[in-house]
Amino acid sequence: MKNIHDLPRVVLGVYPTPFYKLENISKKYGKNIWIKRDDLCGVALGGNKVRKLEFLLADAKEQGCDVVFTTGGAQSNHAMLTAACASRLGMKPILILKKRGVTEHKGNLVLDDIYGADVRMMDTDSYDDIYAEMHRVGAELEAQGHKCYYIPCGGSNPLGAVGYVNCVREFTVQALAAGIKVGHIVSATGSGGTTAGLLLGAKLFQPGVKVTGIAVDTDPFSEIVPQLAKESAEILDCSFEREKDDFEMVSHVGAGYAVPNAEDTPYIEELARMEGILLDPVYTGKAWSGMLKQLQSGYFGEEDNLVFVHTGGAAALFAMNLG
Ligand SMILES: *Cc1c(COP(=O)(O)O)cnc(C)c1O
């Protein structure tokens, strides 16, 4: 196996991100719940895409690229963080976003401008259309002498997912220092890369610990996630074998991707009021409320020390209403 440190990486965040027990919430729910604060990773308003971009943009740099393309919804956290990180590394970010009904210049769209992104909206529901447009624009730029790097939606390819293997490595050390044994790792699943990295990371650094992804979209993540984990393992030159009960997807998408659920709002308010922590209505609010519902239905059994990986997303609070 390769050491993660052997892969090209540019450090973009401030690490380690905090890892601690949510005292008030743990008391209320009768279970020790820990949080990994990747919302506090030190770039923009934080978020999980930064760890992925550390590997993706290092690859872009190695290839001598000066333009970085990516995509997502109009309020994509991933696109915003790609703009922030690419600009910082001296590469021009071009974001081709799904317009889909979004007309207001709020939230991440404000930040995209601050970070110097060239933002283009496409009125389509198909990422195939967007990738075709991306490569068309990219070919024009290449003809002018630029070199382009293309990052898929969510940064969820095998190299991006390695960022979350690295996150597990980081909180394994923190859990050891805190004197606890991690019982279960839970996080939001939107395009799958984070959950794939957590799954592979758990195999490598927390053997026997189960990963549950709370799906906030309807893609077939039960297949996507292990497949990505396997391909990330190839990059790290290690093996990845599924085992019984090592991973599960739970859907908490509600009315649809990026549509806030009214039933999540009390959980979002509770975490804010009891622990001071903000969740967003698209990803972390759904994941958090989905996790607590599973907890209340006995899903975690006797497992103690659940770890909730907070993946960021706060800008959405300024772009949409809670459900
Ligand atoms: C992208 C995102 C996720 C989902 O991560 P994936 O790797 O795409 O599954 C979760 N939370 C926030 C805030 C995000 O921006």
Ligand as a Chemical Component Dictionary entry (heavy atoms), coordinates in Angstrom:
data_LIG
# 
_chem_comp.id                   LIG 
_chem_comp.type                 NON-POLYMER 
_chem_comp.pdbx_formal_charge   0 
_chem_comp.three_letter_code    LIG 
# 
loop_
_chem_comp_atom.comp_id 
_chem_comp_atom.atom_id 
_chem_comp_atom.alt_atom_id 
_chem_comp_atom.type_symbol 
_chem_comp_atom.charge 
_chem_comp_atom.model_Cartn_x 
_chem_comp_atom.model_Cartn_y 
_chem_comp_atom.model_Cartn_z 
_chem_comp_atom.pdbx_ordinal 
LIG C1 C1 C 0 -21.101 17.926 -1.554 1  
LIG C2 C2 C 0 -21.594 17.952 -0.172 2  
LIG C3 C3 C 0 -21.918 16.763 0.505  3  
LIG C4 C4 C 0 -21.927 15.419 -0.154 4  
LIG O1 O1 O 0 -20.657 14.915 -0.414 5  
LIG P1 P1 P 0 -20.466 13.918 -1.639 6  
LIG O2 O2 O 0 -19.045 13.573 -1.610 7  
LIG O3 O3 O 0 -20.860 14.693 -2.870 8  
LIG O4 O4 O 0 -21.382 12.764 -1.449 9  
LIG C5 C5 C 0 -22.309 16.838 1.825  10 
LIG N1 N1 N 0 -22.408 18.026 2.449  11 
LIG C6 C6 C 0 -22.124 19.184 1.834  12 
LIG C7 C7 C 0 -22.295 20.434 2.580  13 
LIG C8 C8 C 0 -21.704 19.191 0.502  14 
LIG O5 O5 O 0 -21.443 20.354 -0.105 15 
# 
loop_
_chem_comp_bond.comp_id 
_chem_comp_bond.atom_id_1 
_chem_comp_bond.atom_id_2 
_chem_comp_bond.value_order 
_chem_comp_bond.pdbx_ordinal 
LIG C1 C2 SING 1  
LIG C2 C3 SING 2  
LIG C2 C8 DOUB 3  
LIG C3 C4 SING 4  
LIG C3 C5 DOUB 5  
LIG C4 O1 SING 6  
LIG O1 P1 SING 7  
LIG P1 O2 DOUB 8  
LIG P1 O3 SING 9  
LIG P1 O4 SING 10 
LIG C5 N1 SING 11 
LIG N1 C6 DOUB 12 
LIG C6 C7 SING 13 
LIG C6 C8 SING 14 
LIG C8 O5 SING 15 
# 
